[in-house]
Amino acid sequence: MMKQALFALGACMLPLTVVAADGATLYAEKTCVACHGPKGGKALLPSYPKIAGQNAAYAEQQMKDIKSGARANGQAAAMKGVMHLVNDAEIKVLAAWLETLK
């Protein structure tokens, strides 16, 4: 528990360049790119959201809600199948990175 708290605290203090690099890597590795496009601005299907520039707090909460099953409407079913690939710390990094995109 203590290690997780220290990791979370350290993650909050990371320079933006580290978050950006980690976010871009996670985005590719966790298959986000397959449906949301290379930088979140050109989704595979018109019904999938463009997520580039999305507010980080909002994106983080949506991903957590889809993962937990609290959100089960719309395209949540498609996302539910991949949300097991990310943990809460990775969700936070992804959300922060998405917010930096135009």
N, CA, C and O of each residue as an XYZ file, in Angstrom:
408
protein
N       0.831     -1.194      0.000
C       0.000      0.000      0.000
C       0.875      1.256      0.000
O       0.600      2.202     -0.738
N       1.910      1.269      0.811
C       2.797      2.425      0.901
C       3.506      2.674     -0.434
O       3.642      3.821     -0.860
N       3.955      1.603     -1.091
C       4.625      1.755     -2.381
C       3.679      2.371     -3.406
O       4.085      3.225     -4.194
N       2.409      1.936     -3.396
C       1.433      2.477     -4.340
C       1.207      3.959     -4.101
O       1.104      4.733     -5.053
N       1.129      4.363     -2.837
C       0.931      5.771     -2.506
C       2.121      6.607     -2.971
O       1.946      7.693     -3.524
N       3.322      6.099     -2.746
C       4.518      6.817     -3.186
C       4.590      6.890     -4.705
O       4.984      7.916     -5.260
N       4.210      5.804     -5.380
C       4.189      5.807     -6.838
C       3.201      6.849     -7.348
O       3.522      7.616     -8.255
N       2.012      6.881     -6.777
C       0.989      7.836     -7.194
C       1.456      9.264     -6.970
O       1.259     10.127     -7.825
N       2.075      9.515     -5.821
C       2.590     10.839     -5.527
C       3.678     11.221     -6.528
O       3.702     12.344     -7.033
N       4.566     10.289     -6.806
C       5.630     10.537     -7.774
C       5.083     10.780     -9.164
O       5.596     11.631     -9.891
N       4.050     10.047     -9.545
C       3.452     10.207    -10.873
C       2.862     11.601    -11.037
O       2.903     12.172    -12.127
N       2.316     12.145     -9.966
C       1.749     13.495    -10.026
C       2.829     14.548    -10.230
O       2.548     15.644    -10.716
N       4.053     14.223     -9.864
C       5.145     15.185     -9.939
C       6.005     14.998    -11.190
O       7.006     15.696    -11.353
N       5.639     14.085    -12.062
C       6.423     13.837    -13.266
C       6.338     15.025    -14.209
O       5.286     15.654    -14.321
N       7.419     15.334    -14.876
C       7.375     16.393    -15.881
C       6.413     16.020    -17.001
O       6.212     14.840    -17.286
N       5.825     17.020    -17.628
C       4.856     16.806    -18.703
C       5.446     15.952    -19.822
O       4.725     15.164    -20.434
N       6.736     16.092    -20.101
C       7.348     15.315    -21.179
C       7.320     13.825    -20.867
O       7.150     13.009    -21.773
N       7.485     13.457    -19.592
C       7.438     12.051    -19.204
C       6.024     11.522    -19.368
O       5.827     10.433    -19.907
N       5.037     12.285    -18.908
C       3.639     11.874    -19.055
C       3.289     11.732    -20.526
O       2.614     10.779    -20.916
N       3.740     12.670    -21.344
C       3.435     12.618    -22.770
C       4.025     11.374    -23.412
O       3.348     10.694    -24.182
N       5.275     11.071    -23.106
C       5.911      9.888    -23.682
C       5.233      8.622    -23.186
O       4.960      7.714    -23.971
N       4.962      8.557    -21.903
C       4.293      7.380    -21.353
C       2.876      7.253    -21.888
O       2.422      6.150    -22.192
N       2.176      8.371    -22.004
C       0.811      8.355    -22.528
C       0.769      7.864    -23.960
O      -0.084      7.051    -24.315
N       1.675      8.346    -24.780
C       1.727      7.925    -26.180
C       2.047      6.436    -26.284
O       1.466      5.726    -27.105
N       2.965      5.975    -25.457
C       3.334      4.560    -25.455
C       2.162      3.694    -25.010
O       1.840      2.693    -25.649
N       1.530      4.087    -23.914
C       0.375      3.330    -23.418
C      -0.748      3.302    -24.453
O      -1.370      2.263    -24.673
N      -1.002      4.439    -25.080
C      -2.062      4.557    -26.079
C      -1.863      3.535    -27.196
O      -2.821      2.916    -27.658
N      -0.635      3.367    -27.618
C      -0.328      2.394    -28.673
C      -0.368      0.967    -28.134
O      -0.966      0.086    -28.752
N       0.263      0.738    -26.990
C       0.369     -0.619    -26.443
C      -0.960     -1.188    -25.966
O      -1.182     -2.396    -26.050
N      -1.835     -0.342    -25.471
C      -3.102     -0.814    -24.901
C      -4.224     -0.833    -25.931
O      -5.391     -0.982    -25.568
N      -3.897     -0.689    -27.182
C      -4.788     -0.807    -28.341
C      -5.773      0.341    -28.536
O      -6.701      0.211    -29.336
N      -5.604      1.455    -27.835
C      -6.498      2.601    -28.003
C      -6.490      3.080    -29.460
O      -7.519      3.459    -30.020
N      -5.298      3.048    -30.044
C      -5.087      3.521    -31.403
C      -5.975      2.799    -32.423
O      -6.347      3.381    -33.441
N      -6.308      1.557    -32.158
C      -7.097      0.766    -33.114
C      -8.469      1.378    -33.390
O      -8.944      1.342    -34.525
N      -9.098      1.927    -32.384
C     -10.445      2.479    -32.557
C     -10.499      4.002    -32.574
O     -11.378      4.587    -33.207
N      -9.562      4.643    -31.882
C      -9.612      6.100    -31.761
C      -8.631      6.825    -32.670
O      -8.568      8.054    -32.652
N      -7.864      6.081    -33.464
C      -6.929      6.693    -34.393
C      -5.588      7.000    -33.756
O      -5.444      6.919    -32.536
N      -4.603      7.352    -34.574
C      -3.229      7.545    -34.107
C      -3.067      8.561    -32.979
O      -2.214      8.379    -32.109
N      -3.848      9.598    -32.978
C      -3.739     10.628    -31.926
C      -5.114     11.005    -31.378
O      -5.312     12.130    -30.918
N      -6.050     10.081    -31.426
C      -7.354     10.296    -30.814
C      -8.303     11.204    -31.562
O      -9.384     11.509    -31.058
N      -7.931     11.644    -32.745
C      -8.758     12.596    -33.479
C      -9.511     12.025    -34.660
O     -10.348     12.711    -35.248
N      -9.232     10.790    -35.018
C      -9.904     10.184    -36.169
C     -10.286      8.760    -35.794
O      -9.496      7.826    -35.934
N     -11.512      8.619    -35.318
C     -11.994      7.331    -34.844
C     -12.278      6.371    -36.001
O     -12.564      6.791    -37.122
N     -12.193      5.088    -35.704
C     -12.426      4.030    -36.683
C     -13.834      4.108    -37.270
O     -14.016      3.982    -38.480
N     -14.821      4.316    -36.412
C     -16.221      4.431    -36.834
C     -16.768      5.795    -36.434
O     -16.332      6.359    -35.430
N     -17.702      6.331    -37.187
C     -18.262      7.645    -36.843
C     -18.911      7.683    -35.456
O     -18.980      8.744    -34.836
N     -19.376      6.561    -34.976
C     -20.025      6.531    -33.664
C     -19.034      6.498    -32.502
O     -19.431      6.688    -31.352
N     -17.761      6.263    -32.780
C     -16.731      6.276    -31.737
C     -16.297      7.717    -31.510
O     -16.181      8.484    -32.466
N     -16.056      8.092    -30.268
C     -15.711      9.500    -30.006
C     -14.287      9.863    -30.392
O     -13.370      9.043    -30.337
N     -14.138     11.112    -30.780
C     -12.811     11.692    -30.932
C     -12.397     12.100    -29.522
O     -13.108     12.860    -28.864
N     -11.269     11.611    -29.059
C     -10.890     11.823    -27.664
C      -9.696     12.765    -27.489
O      -9.324     13.085    -26.360
N      -9.104     13.203    -28.575
C      -7.996     14.158    -28.495
C      -8.493     15.453    -27.873
O      -9.521     15.993    -28.282
N      -7.759     15.950    -26.882
C      -8.117     17.204    -26.241
C      -9.183     17.086    -25.167
O      -9.561     18.085    -24.555
N      -9.669     15.880    -24.934
C     -10.717     15.680    -23.931
C     -10.191     16.043    -22.535
O      -9.035     15.770    -22.215
N     -11.030     16.648    -21.724
C     -10.676     16.977    -20.350
C     -10.199     15.725    -19.632
O     -10.884     14.701    -19.644
N      -9.022     15.801    -19.004
C      -8.402     14.628    -18.386
C      -9.264     14.012    -17.293
O      -9.408     12.791    -17.235
N      -9.835     14.836    -16.433
C     -10.663     14.306    -15.340
C     -11.878     13.577    -15.893
O     -12.258     12.522    -15.385
N     -12.491     14.139    -16.938
C     -13.650     13.508    -17.557
C     -13.258     12.178    -18.209
O     -13.917     11.160    -17.997
N     -12.193     12.193    -18.995
C     -11.753     10.973    -19.682
C     -11.393      9.888    -18.675
O     -11.745      8.722    -18.857
N     -10.696     10.270    -17.624
C     -10.314      9.296    -16.596
C     -11.557      8.662    -15.965
O     -11.627      7.443    -15.807
N     -12.525      9.489    -15.610
C     -13.732      8.958    -14.971
C     -14.512      8.052    -15.927
O     -15.036      7.018    -15.511
N     -14.589      8.430    -17.189
C     -15.311      7.595    -18.157
C     -14.642      6.232    -18.299
O     -15.318      5.203    -18.327
N     -13.307      6.225    -18.388
C     -12.596      4.952    -18.509
C     -12.789      4.091    -17.262
O     -12.988      2.881    -17.364
N     -12.731      4.716    -16.093
C     -12.932      3.963    -14.850
C     -14.359      3.423    -14.767
O     -14.571      2.288    -14.340
N     -15.339      4.235    -15.174
C     -16.735      3.793    -15.141
C     -16.994      2.650    -16.116
O     -17.744      1.724    -15.806
N     -16.387      2.712    -17.269
C     -16.540      1.621    -18.238
C     -15.890      0.356    -17.685
O     -16.457     -0.733    -17.775
N     -14.714      0.508    -17.119
C     -13.995     -0.646    -16.570
C     -14.786     -1.317    -15.444
O     -14.858     -2.544    -15.381
N     -15.372     -0.519    -14.566
C     -16.111     -1.066    -13.420
C     -17.504     -1.564    -13.795
O     -18.110     -2.338    -13.054
N     -18.010     -1.121    -14.941
C     -19.365     -1.485    -15.346
C     -20.391     -0.435    -14.964
O     -21.573     -0.586    -15.274
N     -19.958      0.638    -14.290
C     -20.875      1.712    -13.909
C     -21.449      2.413    -15.147
O     -22.575      2.912    -15.126
N     -20.666      2.441    -16.207
C     -21.155      2.981    -17.488
C     -21.291      1.815    -18.447
O     -20.315      1.128    -18.750
N     -22.490      1.601    -18.914
C     -22.748      0.471    -19.814
C     -23.582      0.897    -21.018
O     -24.158      0.053    -21.704
N     -23.650      2.196    -21.279
C     -24.449      2.686    -22.403
C     -23.578      2.950    -23.628
O     -22.351      2.889    -23.551
N     -24.199      3.235    -24.723
C     -23.485      3.625    -25.934
C     -22.409      2.642    -26.344
O     -22.657      1.440    -26.448
N     -21.228      3.152    -26.575
C     -20.109      2.342    -27.027
C     -19.329      1.699    -25.879
O     -18.255      1.139    -26.097
N     -19.859      1.777    -24.675
C     -19.165      1.228    -23.509
C     -18.879     -0.260    -23.668
O     -17.858     -0.743    -23.179
N     -19.753     -0.987    -24.336
C     -19.538     -2.423    -24.516
C     -18.267     -2.699    -25.314
O     -17.538     -3.644    -25.012
N     -17.999     -1.885    -26.323
C     -16.777     -2.060    -27.116
C     -15.540     -1.777    -26.267
O     -14.529     -2.469    -26.384
N     -15.623     -0.770    -25.421
C     -14.495     -0.409    -24.558
C     -14.299     -1.418    -23.429
O     -13.167     -1.688    -23.028
N     -15.367     -1.962    -22.929
C     -15.287     -2.890    -21.799
C     -14.339     -4.040    -22.116
O     -13.637     -4.525    -21.228
N     -14.312     -4.476    -23.357
C     -13.460     -5.587    -23.761
C     -11.968     -5.317    -23.682
O     -11.174     -6.258    -23.668
N     -11.570     -4.052    -23.628
C     -10.144     -3.740    -23.564
C      -9.721     -3.076    -22.254
O      -8.526     -2.935    -21.996
N     -10.662     -2.676    -21.441
C     -10.321     -1.953    -20.224
C      -9.581     -2.806    -19.199
O      -8.958     -2.270    -18.283
N      -9.642     -4.115    -19.346
C      -8.866     -4.973    -18.439
C      -7.363     -4.827    -18.686
O      -6.553     -5.272    -17.873
N      -6.998     -4.215    -19.790
C      -5.587     -4.040    -20.145
C      -4.911     -2.897    -19.385
O      -3.683     -2.808    -19.363
N      -5.709     -2.023    -18.761
C      -5.143     -0.856    -18.088
C      -5.503     -0.827    -16.606
O      -6.601     -1.219    -16.209
N      -4.556     -0.356    -15.799
C      -4.835     -0.169    -14.375
C      -5.144      1.315    -14.140
O      -5.062      2.120    -15.068
N      -5.491      1.668    -12.925
C      -5.886      3.044    -12.628
C      -4.773      4.051    -12.878
O      -5.040      5.156    -13.351
N      -3.539      3.694    -12.573
C      -2.421      4.610    -12.815
C      -2.245      4.849    -14.315
O      -1.977      5.973    -14.741
N      -2.393      3.801    -15.104
C      -2.266      3.943    -16.556
C      -3.426      4.756    -17.123
O      -3.239      5.537    -18.056
N      -4.605      4.578    -16.575
C      -5.761      5.376    -17.009
C      -5.484      6.854    -16.782
O      -5.784      7.681    -17.642
N      -4.919      7.189    -15.643
C      -4.601      8.587    -15.314
C      -3.590      9.157    -16.312
O      -3.743     10.286    -16.777
N      -2.575      8.388    -16.634
C      -1.558      8.846    -17.594
C      -2.172      9.005    -18.982
O      -1.908      9.996    -19.663
N      -2.979      8.053    -19.402
C      -3.640      8.148    -20.702
C      -4.526      9.391    -20.776
O      -4.483     10.130    -21.760
N      -5.321      9.618    -19.743
C      -6.222     10.767    -19.725
C      -5.450     12.081    -19.788
O      -5.834     13.002    -20.510
N      -4.357     12.161    -19.026
C      -3.544     13.380    -19.040
C      -2.935     13.610    -20.425
O      -2.875     14.744    -20.901
N      -2.488     12.536    -21.064
C      -1.890     12.659    -22.396
C      -2.946     13.083    -23.416
O      -2.688     13.955    -24.246
N      -4.119     12.481    -23.361
C      -5.172     12.830    -24.314
C      -5.526     14.313    -24.236
O      -5.791     14.953    -25.253
N      -5.527     14.843    -23.033
C      -5.866     16.253    -22.851
C      -4.876     17.175    -23.559
O      -5.238     18.286    -23.947
N      -3.633     16.728    -23.733
C      -2.612     17.575    -24.375
C      -2.743     17.587    -25.895
O      -2.133     18.430    -26.553
N      -3.517     16.681    -26.460
C      -3.627     16.573    -27.921
C      -4.618     17.582    -28.474
O      -5.555     17.999    -27.793
N      -4.396     17.953    -29.690
C      -5.313     18.891    -30.376
C      -6.190     18.155    -31.332
O      -7.024     18.766    -32.000
